[in-house]
């Protein structure tokens, strides 16, 4: 009887480890997609824990040393909100989406949403503004 309980417990632990590993790989893939959308090359760093935030900091146009703030308790909450708000802005999304990180359950949807949603850019049917070359502009007449 005790052997069966140990076997079931071991299988449950292995299942939880497998789920955690799949969640980690999926989140890393989402981070990679976010970096690519923003025009950054994430490289292999995106798969390394903690260091994976450096490419995201670059997407958010924040200094690399800000990674230290992500490691300090309580400060990391504010730093994460700022980081994800700036990433949302870089992807032409509302920075208020970062507030969803504070809502349990909803926070799990933000990163996949940013990774797989369409971004708005000039190629989405909006005609680019025509620019006028400096040589096309006529010089004003002197009223001497």
Buried (B, 14 or more C-beta within 10 A) or exposed (E): EEEEEEEEEEEEEEEEEEEEEEEEEEBBBBBBBBBBBBEBEBEEBBBEEEEBBBBBBBBBEBEEEBBEBBEEEEEBEEBBBBBBBBBBBBBEBEBEBBBBBEEEEEBBEBBBBBBEEEEEEEEEEEEEEEEEEEEEEEEEEEEE
